[in-house]
């Protein structure tokens, strides 16, 4: 069960003419608190979750602060603290919390998205745009951030068109454009377009760019009874290679036609993954709720991924688009939060 937060509509200046569009605060509180994380015991998250659901934000914040005394770098509990501060009507404190998270964990997209929500609520649309662009840069498949960025661009356009009319009231081309954007916000206010909600249950790590060489491919896992079983075996082998830090097997699970995020060159992406994986003293990647659909030589695998390491513990939804190459199923596209 997700717990989307929608920024309350706030009236802006007369030049804007309309109220702030809805921006989702990207966190699934129930899913996050229920995750069996190494950095926080499930009952500690459950206690905070119970208080949040009851609207007891001060009590929830006390619980969080008590926990962070002993584990001050736990990113998920700190992330939850920012959520509580936002829902408790403390936007300045929430901005400080999420800003600190972006400084210490720049690979996590969710804090950037939440900063954008808070900035937009204060009509700081340029800051909101910059934060959302960072969220998308760290996770190009983050659908909520893309939609929120569209809303922010629309508000910026509304401001620009309004200013153009102030400077040149006789410009007949501007008024229809401004009217169109205002109608979009009016439809949103009437519930014609639902607010975007999160799809990830927790922040998910993204790679950091460093150069490296491309490893050689490795044999595929043995095929089983049907195509679906073969795809499932390939996904499990990929997770096992990741967990064991076997970079040859891990990178060999990706097809030559694999598209790295944000148009990154394949060699740079492979170097990123090495830089993220090899230094870890331990890694665990557990796959659950795996569903596979096959159409000819193409397949899609959807599952919940629980990632744990010496520095981070997160869960997320993952989608792997795969293609059959000989007797192997290889990854051609990978997305998180889908």
Secondary structure, DSSP 8 states (H G I E B T S, - for coil): ----EE----B--TTT-SB----EE---HHHHHHS--SSS-HHHHHHHHHHHHTT-HHHHHHHHHHHHHH-TT-HHHHHHHHHHHHHTT-HHHHHHHHHHHHHH-TT-HHHHHHHHHHHHHTT-HHHHHHHHHHHHHH-TT-HHHHHHHHHHHHHHHHHHHHHHHHH-TT-HHHHHHHHHHHHHHHHHHTTSS-------SS----------------------SSHHHHHHHHHHHHHHHHHTT-HHHHHHTB-TT---GGG--HHHHHHHHHHHHTT-S-EEEEEEEEEEEEETTEEEEEEEEEEEESS-EEEEEEEEEEEEETTEEEEEEEEE--
